[in-house]
Amino acid sequence: MTDLRLVIFDVDGTLIDSQAHILAAMQAAFDANGLPAPPRADTLPIVGLSLPVAMARLVPDHADHHAPLVAAYKDAFATLRLSPEGAALSPLFPGARAALDRLASEDHTLMAIATGKSRRGMDHILDLHGLRGLFQSVQVADDHPSKPHPSMIHACLSDTGVDASRAVILGDTTYDIDMGVAAGIHALGVTWGYHPPASLTRAGATALIDRFDALPAALEAIGMPA
């Protein structure tokens, strides 16, 4: 069907408020490697990148620690996920579930995920929030170069058969926006995530939304009506 549209979602900072989980896992990873953890102001801007790229940016002078930091972060993140407070560490942002359910009910709308999370981490989120079956394509860091490389977007388009002109990425970082621009699709930014809204506009976001119930109107405005 030529009138199908595809809405691709980033996860951390867009659908999921995972800030507490990420910061706790990062602290544990650096502690395990005998290094001082980077401050919050340095950590949050790298959310969305694949872990090897993120660690290289956080500690460029400690290349020998990059792989151990990645491994320790993954272990800490999984341990925290299984802790009693695990479910509270990665809640959906307000309005996210209602927006997903609304889009899923539309005959001409498909949805996809393009995330810097691992497959294991994404599977946890899908199960935690009962999101399985909502997305026609789920692309994770295990299978692609790090954002902003457009590989994940290309895979979403291939999986769904939707033309790039009828696809949009919704994200909170310049990596998401840059990825969308590189893939030739529309890009919308959210104001509640990890990068300043002005940086998303500079990167090429067509528009910004400050709440999920503004998404339908934003899609209409960029020429992607339901």
C-alpha positions in Angstrom: 0.0 0.0 0.0 1.6 3.3 -1.1 -0.2 5.3 1.6 1.4 3.4 4.5 3.4 5.6 6.9 6.2 4.5 9.3 6.9 6.1 12.6 10.3 5.1 14.0 11.0 5.6 17.7 14.2 6.0 19.6 13.9 4.5 23.1 16.1 6.0 25.8 15.1 9.6 26.4 12.2 9.4 23.9 9.9 6.5 25.0 11.7 5.5 28.2 13.0 7.7 31.1 16.1 5.5 31.8 18.3 8.3 33.2 18.6 6.7 36.7 19.3 3.3 35.3 22.0 4.6 33.0 23.8 6.7 35.6 23.8 3.9 38.2 25.2 1.4 35.7 27.8 3.8 34.5 28.9 4.5 38.1 29.2 0.7 38.7 31.1 0.2 35.5 33.7 2.8 36.3 34.0 1.6 39.9 34.7 -1.9 38.6 37.5 -0.6 36.5 39.1 1.7 39.1 38.3 4.9 37.2 36.4 8.0 38.4 32.9 8.0 36.9 32.2 10.9 34.5 29.9 13.5 35.8 26.2 13.4 34.9 26.7 16.3 32.5 29.2 14.3 30.5 27.3 11.0 30.6 23.8 12.0 29.5 24.8 13.6 26.2 26.3 10.2 25.0 23.1 8.3 25.5 22.0 6.9 22.2 25.4 6.0 21.0 26.5 2.3 21.0 28.5 1.5 24.1 31.9 1.2 22.5 31.6 4.6 20.9 30.1 6.1 24.1 33.0 4.8 26.3 35.6 6.0 23.7 34.1 9.5 24.0 33.9 9.4 27.8 37.5 8.3 28.4 39.4 8.9 25.2 42.7 8.6 27.0 42.0 5.1 28.4 41.6 3.0 25.3 42.7 -0.1 27.1 39.6 0.3 29.4 37.0 0.7 26.7 36.1 -3.0 26.3 36.2 -3.7 30.1 34.0 -0.7 30.7 31.5 -1.9 28.1 31.4 -5.3 29.7 31.1 -4.0 33.2 28.3 -1.6 32.1 26.3 -4.3 30.5 26.7 -6.5 33.6 25.7 -3.7 36.0 22.7 -2.7 33.8 21.4 -6.3 33.8 21.9 -6.6 37.6 20.0 -3.4 38.2 17.3 -4.6 35.9 16.8 -7.7 38.1 16.8 -5.7 41.3 13.7 -5.0 43.4 13.7 -1.4 42.0 14.4 -2.5 38.5 11.0 -1.8 37.0 11.0 1.7 38.4 14.4 2.5 36.8 13.0 2.6 33.2 9.4 4.0 33.2 7.6 5.1 30.0 7.4 8.9 29.7 3.9 10.3 30.3 1.7 9.8 27.3 4.0 7.4 25.6 1.8 4.3 25.9 -1.4 6.1 24.8 0.5 7.5 21.7 1.7 4.0 20.8 -1.7 2.5 21.2 -3.3 5.2 19.1 -0.8 4.7 16.3 -1.1 0.9 16.5 -4.9 1.2 16.0 -4.4 3.0 12.7 -4.6 0.9 9.5 -2.1 2.9 7.6 0.5 3.4 10.3 3.4 1.1 11.0 5.9 1.5 13.9 9.5 0.6 14.4 12.3 1.0 16.9 15.9 2.3 16.3 17.8 2.2 19.5 21.3 2.2 20.8 20.2 -0.5 23.3 21.4 -4.1 23.0 19.0 -6.8 21.9 18.9 -8.1 25.5 18.1 -4.6 26.8 15.4 -4.0 24.2 13.8 -7.3 24.9 13.6 -6.4 28.6 11.8 -3.1 27.7 9.3 -4.8 25.4 8.5 -7.3 28.1 8.5 -4.8 31.0 6.0 -2.5 29.4 4.0 -5.1 27.4 5.1 -3.6 24.0 5.6 -6.8 22.0 3.7 -6.9 18.8 3.4 -3.1 18.4 6.5 -2.7 16.2 7.0 -4.1 12.8 10.8 -3.6 12.9 13.1 -3.5 16.0 16.6 -2.4 15.3 19.3 -2.5 18.0 23.0 -1.7 18.5 24.0 -5.3 18.2 23.3 -5.4 14.5 24.3 -2.0 13.2 27.0 0.7 13.3 26.4 3.3 16.0 24.0 6.2 15.4 24.1 8.5 13.5 24.9 6.0 10.8 21.6 5.4 8.9 21.8 1.6 8.9 19.0 1.1 11.4 16.7 3.4 9.4 17.5 1.5 6.2 16.6 -1.8 7.9 13.3 -0.4 9.2 12.4 0.8 5.7 13.4 -2.6 4.2 11.4 -4.5 6.8 8.2 -2.5 6.3 8.4 -1.6 2.6 7.6 2.0 3.4 9.0 4.7 1.2 11.5 7.1 2.9 9.2 10.0 2.1 6.5 8.4 4.3 8.8 7.7 7.3 9.8 9.7 10.3 12.2 9.2 13.2 11.1 10.6 16.7 14.1 11.1 18.9 15.6 13.2 21.7 19.3 13.5 20.5 21.1 14.9 17.6 22.2 11.3 16.8 18.6 10.5 16.1 18.1 13.6 14.0 21.3 13.2 12.1 20.5 9.5 11.4 17.1 10.4 10.0 18.5 13.2 7.8 21.2 10.8 6.5 18.6 8.2 5.6 16.4 10.8 3.8 13.4 10.6 6.1 11.6 13.1 8.2 12.9 13.8 11.7 11.0 15.1 14.7 12.6 16.0 18.0 11.2 15.7 21.6 12.0 18.3 24.2 12.1 16.0 27.3 15.2 14.0 26.4 19.0 14.1 26.7 20.0 16.8 24.2 18.9 20.5 24.3 15.9 21.2 22.0 17.8 23.9 20.1 20.5 21.4 19.2 17.8 19.1 17.6 16.6 22.0 15.5 20.1 22.8 14.4 20.7 19.2 13.4 17.7 19.3 11.1 14.6 18.4 13.1 11.6 19.6 11.1 9.7 20.3 14.3 9.8 19.6 18.1 7.0 18.3 20.3 6.9 18.8 24.1 4.3 16.2 24.8 3.2 12.9 23.2 -0.4 14.1 22.4 1.2 16.6 20.1 2.5 13.9 17.8 -0.5 13.4 15.6 -0.6 17.1 14.7 3.2 17.1 14.1 2.9 14.2 11.7 0.1 16.0 9.8 2.2 19.1 9.6 5.1 17.4 7.9 2.8 15.8 5.3 2.3 12.4 6.9 -1.4 12.3 7.6 -2.9 9.0 8.9 
